[in-house]
Amino acid sequence: MIRAARSGELGEIGAIEESADTLFRGTHLEWAIGKWPPPRDRYERSLGEGRLWVWEEDDRIAGFLCAHAVDDLLYIDQLAVGADFQRRGIGRKLMRHVIAHARERATTLALITDRKISWNEPFYASLGFAEWPDPSPGVRAELDVEYADGFDPATRIVMLLKAD
């Protein structure tokens, strides 16, 4: 079940992200495991905007989607599903939820993902996202933060979904 996150769950959300990152073992992103969860202030900002959602299953948070306003769009900062819950469609359900949220508000969605990981770009493309070669200044700033954190510019891709 998808619901809004609660302030007391931010630690659990961070643990979900760390668990989800184990999926990158054996890839070019292995260096980032445990090193790059978004800072807690990003979760807090999204929570304050009402844009931090969780998937709850058996009284546990199994996954989450963290988004916030950037420029005139909704930026998806993080989508993560805990290792014990992966490959069950939870990530897709969370994405469909945020897409419906954006469409209700006629808001465009943007995200940054990895073009080299075989499942990332195709997953978002299957939901209607397409490469955005010239992102807005705010999304460009998000990309620059990733580069500063050590992500390879050659492997990062900005994707956009117009909510119309």
Disulfide bonds with the S-S distance in Angstrom:
none
